[in-house]
Amino acid sequence: FDTLMLTDFHPNNYIAAIRDAVKAGYDGLIIDSASHEWSGTNGCLELVDIYARRNRSGNKWAAWSDVTPLHTAFIEAILQSEIHVFATFRSKMDTVQVETDKGKEIRKVGMAPITRDGSEYEFDIVGDLDIEHRMVITKSRCPELTDKVFRRPGTDVAAILQAWLSDGATPKPQAQPKEQAASPTVGKEGERVDAPPADAAH
């Protein structure tokens, strides 16, 4: 493995690293961990504080209008990459506030990844690894992994992924459409207008 150690976790640095991996010809990329893009040095949460101070208002809600597009671009860079991208997220105890006979209570509802809510579900496959080394697949576009639980996942999971990612035929290049002569159309007040070919750039 070749490694790149980031010390500044600004979303743009992740995006640049993904693009560099593609240009270098790698088949896959592992981001360990993607949580730093959210809560690390110069990550999204710190950027919100920085933008709020720059605006002098201290309004963090307004600062999110600047930071949210950065995080969205990071997720899109992963989803649109030409290579396979694997990402890990650190986890934390997730809680919810519920109404009871005694009033409002905070209850633990399990572990949640440290990132923006819902970001993990943008991936094709999501698995949660617990302290007993069990990986529970919580989302999968790969039928062979759906709802599976693996004890100490390793080559068994890798073999399923490799078979799934290697399935299908290489798409054939599409033939370029033949150029067509411009067809006249009628504009305002009956004047003749020559329309550009259908595939012309606008």
C-alpha positions in Angstrom: 0.0 0.0 0.0 1.0 3.6 -0.6 -0.1 6.0 2.0 -0.8 9.8 2.2 -0.9 11.2 5.7 -3.1 14.3 5.9 -2.6 16.8 8.7 -5.2 19.3 7.6 -8.6 17.7 7.2 -10.3 20.4 5.1 -12.8 18.7 2.7 -10.9 20.1 -0.2 -7.8 18.2 0.8 -9.7 14.9 0.7 -11.1 15.8 -2.7 -7.6 16.6 -4.0 -6.3 13.3 -2.6 -9.1 11.3 -4.3 -8.4 13.0 -7.7 -4.6 12.4 -7.3 -5.3 8.7 -6.7 -7.3 8.5 -9.9 -4.6 10.3 -11.9 -1.9 8.0 -10.4 -3.8 5.0 -11.8 -4.8 3.3 -8.5 -7.6 0.7 -8.6 -8.9 1.6 -5.2 -8.6 4.0 -2.3 -9.1 3.6 1.5 -10.0 6.7 3.5 -9.2 6.0 7.1 -10.9 7.8 8.6 -13.5 10.0 6.9 -14.6 11.2 10.3 -11.7 13.6 10.4 -13.2 15.5 7.5 -16.1 16.2 9.8 -14.5 16.6 13.2 -10.8 16.8 12.7 -8.4 19.8 12.4 -9.9 22.2 9.8 -12.8 19.8 9.3 -16.4 20.9 8.9 -17.1 21.5 12.6 -14.1 23.7 13.0 -14.8 25.5 9.7 -18.3 26.4 11.0 -16.6 28.2 14.0 -14.1 29.9 11.7 -16.8 31.2 9.3 -19.0 32.3 12.2 -16.1 34.4 13.6 -15.4 35.9 10.2 -19.0 37.0 9.9 -18.6 38.7 13.3 -22.1 37.7 14.1 -21.1 34.4 15.7 -24.1 32.9 13.9 -23.2 29.2 13.3 -26.5 28.6 11.4 -25.4 31.1 8.8 -21.9 29.6 8.7 -23.4 26.2 7.7 -24.4 27.8 4.4 -20.7 28.0 3.6 -19.6 24.7 5.0 -22.4 22.4 3.8 -21.4 22.7 0.1 -17.8 21.7 1.1 -19.0 18.5 2.8 -21.4 17.8 -0.1 -18.5 18.2 -2.6 -16.5 15.7 -0.5 -19.2 13.1 -0.6 -19.8 13.7 -4.3 -16.1 13.2 -5.0 -16.3 9.8 -3.5 -19.5 8.8 -5.3 -18.3 10.0 -8.7 -14.8 8.7 -8.5 -13.6 6.4 -11.3 -12.0 4.1 -8.7 -13.4 2.0 -5.8 -13.4 4.1 -2.6 -13.6 2.5 0.9 -14.2 4.8 3.9 -14.1 4.1 7.6 -15.9 6.3 10.2 -15.3 6.4 13.9 -18.4 5.9 16.0 -20.0 7.4 19.0 -22.9 6.6 21.2 -26.1 8.0 19.7 -28.9 9.3 21.9 -32.5 10.5 21.4 -34.8 12.6 23.6 -38.1 10.9 24.4 -41.3 11.9 26.3 -42.1 9.7 29.3 -44.5 9.8 32.2 -41.7 11.4 34.2 -41.0 14.0 31.5 -38.2 14.2 28.9 -35.5 11.5 29.1 -32.3 10.9 27.1 -32.0 7.3 25.9 -29.1 5.6 24.2 -30.1 4.1 20.8 -26.8 2.5 19.7 -23.7 3.7 17.9 -23.6 6.3 15.1 -20.8 7.3 12.8 -19.0 10.6 13.4 -20.0 12.5 10.3 -23.0 14.5 9.1 -26.3 12.6 9.7 -27.1 10.3 6.8 -23.8 10.6 5.0 -23.0 6.9 5.4 -26.1 5.9 3.5 -24.7 7.6 0.3 -22.4 4.5 0.0 -23.3 1.3 -1.9 -22.5 -0.9 1.1 -22.5 0.0 4.8 -21.4 -2.2 7.6 -21.1 -1.6 11.4 -18.3 -3.2 13.2 -18.8 -3.7 17.0 -16.3 -4.4 19.8 -16.8 -8.1 19.4 -15.5 -7.8 15.8 -18.9 -8.6 14.3 -19.7 -6.7 11.1 -23.5 -6.2 10.5 -24.4 -5.1 7.0 -27.0 -2.3 7.4 -27.2 -1.3 3.7 -26.1 -3.1 0.5 -26.6 -2.9 -3.2 -24.8 -6.3 -3.4 -27.4 -9.0 -2.9 -24.9 -11.5 -1.4 -24.2 -9.1 1.5 -27.7 -7.9 2.3 -28.5 -8.4 6.0 -25.4 -10.5 6.6 -23.4 -10.7 9.8 -19.7 -11.6 9.7 -17.6 -12.6 12.6 -14.1 -11.2 12.1 -14.7 -10.2 8.5 -11.7 -10.8 6.2 -11.2 -12.7 2.9 -14.8 -14.0 3.0 -16.1 -10.5 2.6 -13.4 -9.5 0.2 -14.2 -12.4 -2.1 -17.9 -11.4 -2.2 -17.0 -7.8 -3.0 -14.5 -8.8 -5.7 -17.0 -11.0 -7.4 -19.7 -8.4 -7.3 -17.4 -5.6 -8.5 -16.0 -7.7 -11.3 -19.5 -8.8 -12.6 -20.9 -7.6 -15.9 -19.4 -6.8 -19.3 -17.2 -3.9 -20.3 -19.4 -1.3 -22.0 -18.8 -1.0 -25.7 -18.0 2.5 -27.0 -21.0 4.1 -28.6 -21.0 5.1 -32.2 -20.8 8.9 -32.8 -24.0 10.3 -34.3 -23.8 11.4 -37.9 -24.0 15.1 -38.4 -27.3 16.3 -39.8 -27.9 19.3 -42.0 -29.5 22.2 -40.2 -33.3 22.2 -40.5 -35.0 25.5 -41.0 -37.6 26.6 -38.5 -40.0 29.5 -38.4 -39.4 32.2 -35.8 -41.5 35.2 -34.8 -43.7 36.8 -37.4 -43.0 34.0 -39.9 -39.3 34.8 -40.3 -37.0 31.8 -41.3 -34.4 30.8 -38.7 -31.7 28.2 -39.4 -31.6 25.8 -36.4 -28.2 24.3 -35.3 -27.7 20.5 -35.5 -29.3 18.6 -32.6 -25.9 17.7 -31.1 -24.5 21.3 -31.2 -23.3 22.8 -28.0 -25.3 25.6 -26.5 
